[in-house]
Structure formats: C-alpha cells, structure tokens
Amino acid sequence: MFSRILKNTFKQGFQGILRNRTMSLASIGSVASVLIILGMILLLILNINTLTLTAQEKFDEIYVYLEDDIGDQRIEEIGNDIKSMDGVLSVVYQSKDYALNKMKEDWGEDGDLLDGFTENPLPNTYVIQLEDITYSEEVLVSIENIYGIEEIKYYKEAIDMLINTSNYVQIIGTALIVVLLLISIFIIQNTIKITVASRRTEIRLMQYIGASNGYVRGPFILEGLLLGLLGSIIATIVVLNAYDYLVGYGNQKLAPLLSFNFIPATSISTDILIIFVTIGIGIGILGSIVSLKKFLNV
C-alpha cells in the first residue's frame, strides 16, 4: 500500500513538471540564478575574510625601509635603537638581496622578469614585531626620529578598509539574496498554482472519496522539491567551475602581488553542494506549501 502511494506521488510529481515545462524551466532557472549569485557573494566574503586574516598577521608588524647610502654600522645601530623601544617584541633584518630573491620566489614563473634590473631597487629593511597593537603609535613616533630611515610602512588603514569592505559586502549580499529568494519562491509558487488549477477537479474527487491531506499534498511538494534540487545542482556546477577557473587565474597573476592565495575550489566544493541543495530544496518545498495553502482547501 505504502509503496503504491509513493509510486503514485512520484509519478504525479514528475507529470506536473513535464505538464508545465515553461514554468518549470523558469522555476529551475530562478533557483539556479539565486544560488549562483549567493555562491559568488559567499565566495567573495570568504576570500575577503581570509585576506583580512592574512593581513592581520602583519597588523602588528612595522616595515622600516632604510636609506641606501648608510653603511653597515649605521644599519646595526638603527636595529639596536629599535630593539630598545618599549612595545617591540622582535626586530628582523632583511637585506635588499634577500628581499629580491624572496620576490622572485613569490612570483614563480614570472620571477625571471626581475632579472632585467641592472641594480637592486629594493631597500634594506627592518621588520618590527610589536608586543601589542596598542604600542603602534608610540613606536611609530619613535622610529620617525631615527636618522637613516627612508620610509615606514604600516598596514592599519588597509586592514580597516578590508574589514569595512567585508562588512559592506555581507550586508548588500544578504539583502540581494533575500530579494532573490522571495522571487524564486514566488515563481515556484505560481508553477505549483498552475498544476493545482489544472487538477482542481481531480483533487476535489480525491477529497470526496477520503484521500488524506498528505496524499493530496505529496505530488505538489515533491514537484517543488525536484525543481529546487535541479536548480541547486545546476548552480553548483556553474559556480564551482567558474570559481575554479578564477582561482587558477588569480593565484597565478594576483597572489604573488598580494602575498595571498585564494581558497581552492576543491576545499569548499562539498560545503557549497550541501548549502545549495539545502537552500534549493527549501525554496522548492516552501513555494509548494505556500501555493497549496492559498489554493487548496485541504
């Protein structure tokens, strides 16, 4: 008995999709579009957050670039002066030759481009690790008064900008997703509504002969579920393939410049699939339930 009911539910659910092909395709496309945009926003937020965390590792570091014309003795004296400051945890010296070799290594295959320089354009550098961020202003003021320093780099403003950007992306992204989810539910609701209208007489007869509410609702909920599932699968394929291509390009061209690697597609593919399928099925079922409540007296 149960197997026959289940078989009939699946049969009617698939028939509903095939009977209203245009609206079914519109529903699948709507769900896929929402999830593709959701995926783009989600991946953007994840990478911005990762970039922010990577940058925060340098947040308590100050880069001190030394003048070219000072000798080794003065370079050592500058290092000792910095080490004696309150709030300085460690001071690491990086020669200009070391910096150039490291840049070549970071650039990978493009590192050969740096061989065109007749002279090393990079400065000798001291990398200062602070005990705490609260010491940053005090240390910066002290360093500015030291002779032989050409430039001081500190990343506080850049990190603040990244954090603000991440927050704005999350807010705008959430608003877009909510609107698109409502549109998808509306389209699926109308798809189910058409199926309900075309089978209204049959449904009334089923109710008169004692069919349960679950039996009547089953095919429509299954139809919505299948529409959402198909949309989520399409979105997963599109998002992961597009993202994998962009990550390959980004890691090759941008990562050496930013000292940051984008999150690989393989590490998040399962999570994306689970999220998309869950949301897609949820949209489909919700659209069906809303439609049934409005147009069926069951």
C-alpha positions as CSV (number, residue, x, y, z in Angstrom):
1,M,0.0,0.0,0.0
2,F,2.7,2.5,1.0
3,S,4.8,1.6,-2.0
4,R,1.9,2.2,-4.3
5,I,1.2,5.6,-2.7
6,L,4.9,6.5,-3.0
7,K,5.0,5.4,-6.6
8,N,1.9,7.4,-7.4
9,T,3.3,10.5,-5.7
10,F,6.5,10.4,-7.7
11,K,4.5,9.8,-10.9
12,Q,2.3,12.8,-10.4
13,G,5.2,14.9,-9.3
14,F,7.1,14.3,-12.5
15,Q,4.0,14.7,-14.6
16,G,3.4,18.1,-13.0
17,I,6.9,19.2,-14.0
18,L,6.5,17.9,-17.6
19,R,3.0,19.3,-18.0
20,N,4.1,22.8,-17.2
21,R,7.5,22.8,-18.9
22,T,7.9,26.5,-19.4
23,M,7.1,27.4,-15.8
24,S,9.2,24.5,-14.5
25,L,12.2,25.8,-16.5
26,A,11.5,29.3,-15.2
27,S,11.5,27.9,-11.6
28,I,14.7,25.9,-12.1
29,G,16.4,28.9,-13.7
30,S,15.2,31.2,-10.9
31,V,16.6,28.9,-8.2
32,A,19.8,28.4,-10.1
33,S,20.2,32.2,-10.6
34,V,19.7,32.9,-6.9
35,L,22.2,30.2,-5.8
36,I,24.8,31.4,-8.4
37,I,24.6,34.9,-7.0
38,L,24.6,33.5,-3.5
39,G,27.7,31.5,-4.3
40,M,29.5,34.4,-5.8
41,I,28.8,36.6,-2.7
42,L,29.6,33.8,-0.3
43,L,32.9,33.0,-2.0
44,L,33.8,36.7,-2.2
45,I,33.1,37.1,1.5
46,L,35.2,34.0,2.4
47,N,38.1,35.2,0.4
48,I,37.9,38.8,1.7
49,N,37.8,37.3,5.3
50,T,40.8,35.1,4.5
51,L,42.7,38.1,3.0
52,T,41.8,40.1,6.1
53,L,43.1,37.4,8.5
54,T,46.3,37.1,6.4
55,A,46.7,40.8,6.6
56,Q,46.0,40.9,10.3
57,E,49.0,38.6,10.8
58,K,51.0,41.6,9.6
59,F,48.9,44.0,11.6
60,D,51.3,44.1,14.4
61,E,54.3,44.4,12.1
62,I,56.0,47.7,11.0
63,Y,58.3,47.7,8.0
64,V,61.2,50.2,8.2
65,Y,62.9,50.8,4.9
66,L,66.5,52.1,5.2
67,E,68.3,54.6,3.1
68,D,70.7,53.2,0.5
69,D,73.7,55.4,1.4
70,I,74.1,54.4,5.0
71,G,76.8,51.9,6.0
72,D,76.6,48.6,7.8
73,Q,77.5,50.1,11.1
74,R,74.6,52.6,10.9
75,I,72.2,49.8,9.9
76,E,73.2,47.9,13.0
77,E,72.8,51.0,15.2
78,I,69.3,51.5,13.9
79,G,68.4,47.9,14.7
80,N,69.7,48.3,18.2
81,D,67.8,51.6,18.7
82,I,64.5,49.9,17.6
83,K,65.1,46.8,19.8
84,S,65.4,49.1,22.9
85,M,62.0,50.7,22.4
86,D,59.0,49.8,24.6
87,G,56.5,47.5,22.9
88,V,58.9,46.0,20.4
89,L,58.8,42.2,20.6
90,S,61.4,41.4,17.9
91,V,63.3,43.0,15.1
92,V,64.3,41.1,12.0
93,Y,66.7,42.5,9.4
94,Q,66.1,41.7,5.7
95,S,68.8,42.7,3.2
96,K,67.8,44.1,-0.2
97,D,69.3,40.9,-1.8
98,Y,67.2,38.7,0.4
99,A,64.1,40.8,-0.4
100,L,64.7,40.5,-4.2
101,N,65.3,36.7,-4.0
102,K,62.1,36.3,-2.0
103,M,60.1,38.3,-4.5
104,K,61.4,36.2,-7.4
105,E,60.4,33.1,-5.4
106,D,56.9,34.5,-4.8
107,W,56.4,35.4,-8.4
108,G,57.2,31.9,-9.5
109,E,57.5,31.6,-13.3
110,D,57.2,35.3,-13.7
111,G,60.2,35.8,-11.3
112,D,62.6,36.0,-14.3
113,L,61.1,39.4,-15.2
114,L,63.0,40.8,-12.2
115,D,66.3,39.8,-13.8
116,G,66.0,42.8,-16.0
117,F,67.0,45.2,-13.3
118,T,70.6,46.4,-13.5
119,E,70.5,47.4,-9.8
120,N,68.5,46.0,-7.0
121,P,65.7,48.6,-6.5
122,L,64.6,47.2,-3.1
123,P,65.7,48.7,0.2
124,N,67.3,47.1,3.2
125,T,64.5,46.5,5.7
126,Y,63.8,46.0,9.4
127,V,60.6,44.1,10.2
128,I,59.4,45.0,13.6
129,Q,57.0,42.7,15.6
130,L,55.0,44.5,18.2
131,E,54.1,43.1,21.6
132,D,50.6,44.6,21.2
133,I,48.8,46.8,18.7
134,T,48.4,49.4,21.3
135,Y,52.2,50.2,21.1
136,S,51.9,51.0,17.4
137,E,51.6,54.8,17.6
138,E,54.3,55.2,20.3
139,V,56.8,53.0,18.3
140,L,56.0,54.8,15.0
141,V,56.7,58.2,16.6
142,S,60.0,57.0,18.0
143,I,61.1,55.5,14.7
144,E,60.3,58.7,12.7
145,N,63.1,60.5,14.7
146,I,65.8,58.0,13.7
147,Y,68.3,59.1,11.1
148,G,68.9,56.8,8.1
149,I,65.2,55.7,7.6
150,E,63.7,56.3,4.2
151,E,60.2,55.1,4.7
152,I,57.9,53.4,7.3
153,K,55.1,51.1,6.2
154,Y,52.2,50.1,8.5
155,Y,49.0,48.3,7.3
156,K,46.4,49.5,9.8
157,E,44.4,51.6,7.3
158,A,44.5,48.8,4.7
159,I,43.1,46.3,7.2
160,D,40.4,48.7,8.4
161,M,39.4,49.1,4.7
162,L,39.3,45.3,4.2
163,I,37.2,44.8,7.3
164,N,34.8,47.6,6.2
165,T,34.6,46.2,2.7
166,S,33.8,42.7,4.1
167,N,31.0,44.2,6.2
168,Y,29.5,46.1,3.3
169,V,29.7,43.0,1.0
170,Q,27.9,40.9,3.7
171,I,25.1,43.5,4.2
172,I,24.5,44.1,0.5
173,G,24.8,40.4,-0.3
174,T,22.3,39.4,2.3
175,A,19.8,42.0,1.0
176,L,20.2,40.7,-2.6
177,I,19.8,37.1,-1.5
178,V,16.6,37.8,0.5
179,V,15.1,39.5,-2.5
180,L,16.1,36.8,-5.0
181,L,14.9,34.0,-2.6
182,L,11.5,35.7,-2.4
183,I,11.4,35.9,-6.2
184,S,12.2,32.2,-6.6
185,I,9.6,31.2,-4.1
186,F,7.1,33.3,-5.9
187,I,7.9,31.7,-9.3
188,I,7.8,28.2,-7.9
189,Q,4.5,29.1,-6.1
190,N,3.0,30.1,-9.5
191,T,4.3,26.9,-11.1
192,I,2.6,24.8,-8.5
193,K,-0.5,27.0,-8.7
194,I,-0.9,26.2,-12.4
195,T,-0.6,22.5,-11.7
196,V,-3.2,22.8,-8.9
197,A,-5.6,24.7,-11.1
198,S,-5.3,22.1,-13.9
199,R,-6.0,19.3,-11.5
200,R,-8.6,21.0,-9.3
201,T,-11.5,18.7,-10.3
202,E,-9.3,15.6,-9.8
203,I,-8.2,16.8,-6.4
204,R,-11.8,17.5,-5.3
205,L,-12.8,14.0,-6.3
206,M,-9.9,12.6,-4.3
207,Q,-11.0,14.6,-1.2
208,Y,-14.6,13.4,-1.6
209,I,-13.5,9.7,-1.6
210,G,-11.5,10.2,1.5
211,A,-7.9,10.9,0.3
212,S,-5.8,12.2,3.2
213,N,-4.3,15.7,3.1
214,G,-0.8,14.2,2.9
215,Y,-1.8,12.1,-0.2
216,V,-3.1,15.2,-1.9
217,R,-0.2,17.4,-1.0
218,G,2.6,14.9,-1.7
219,P,2.9,15.3,-5.5
220,F,3.0,19.1,-5.3
221,I,5.6,19.2,-2.6
222,L,7.7,16.6,-4.5
223,E,7.4,18.8,-7.6
224,G,8.7,21.8,-5.7
225,L,11.4,19.7,-4.2
226,L,12.6,18.5,-7.6
227,L,12.5,22.0,-9.1
228,G,14.6,23.3,-6.2
229,L,17.0,20.3,-6.4
230,L,17.6,20.6,-10.2
231,G,18.2,24.4,-9.8
232,S,20.7,23.8,-7.0
233,I,22.6,21.1,-8.9
234,I,22.9,23.5,-12.0
235,A,24.1,26.3,-9.7
236,T,26.7,24.1,-8.0
237,I,28.2,23.0,-11.3
238,V,28.3,26.6,-12.7
239,V,29.7,28.2,-9.5
240,L,32.4,25.6,-8.8
241,N,33.7,25.5,-12.4
242,A,33.7,29.3,-12.8
243,Y,35.3,29.7,-9.4
244,D,38.0,27.1,-10.1
245,Y,38.9,29.0,-13.3
246,L,39.1,32.3,-11.5
247,V,41.1,30.9,-8.6
248,G,43.6,29.4,-11.1
249,Y,44.0,32.8,-12.8
250,G,44.0,34.8,-9.5
251,N,46.6,32.6,-7.8
252,Q,48.9,32.9,-10.9
253,K,48.5,36.6,-11.5
254,L,47.4,38.3,-8.3
255,A,48.6,36.0,-5.4
256,P,52.3,36.9,-5.8
257,L,51.5,40.6,-5.6
258,L,49.1,40.3,-2.7
259,S,51.1,37.6,-0.8
260,F,47.7,35.8,-0.6
261,N,46.3,32.6,-2.1
262,F,42.6,32.3,-2.9
263,I,40.7,29.5,-1.3
264,P,40.8,26.4,-3.6
265,A,37.6,25.2,-5.1
266,T,38.3,21.6,-4.0
267,S,38.3,22.5,-0.3
268,I,34.8,24.1,-0.4
269,S,33.1,22.0,-3.1
270,T,31.3,19.7,-0.6
271,D,30.2,22.6,1.6
272,I,28.9,24.5,-1.5
273,L,27.0,21.5,-2.7
274,I,25.3,20.9,0.7
275,I,24.4,24.6,1.2
276,F,23.0,24.9,-2.4
277,V,21.0,21.6,-2.2
278,T,19.6,22.5,1.2
279,I,18.6,26.0,0.1
280,G,17.3,24.8,-3.3
281,I,15.1,22.1,-1.8
282,G,13.9,24.5,1.0
283,I,12.9,27.1,-1.6
284,G,11.0,24.5,-3.6
285,I,9.1,23.0,-0.7
286,L,8.3,26.4,0.8
287,G,6.9,27.6,-2.6
288,S,4.8,24.5,-2.8
289,I,3.4,24.8,0.7
290,V,2.5,28.5,0.2
291,S,0.8,27.7,-3.0
292,L,-1.2,24.8,-1.5
293,K,-2.3,26.8,1.5
294,K,-3.7,29.5,-0.8
295,F,-5.4,27.4,-3.5
296,L,-6.3,24.1,-1.9
297,N,-8.8,23.6,0.8
298,V,-7.2,20.6,2.3
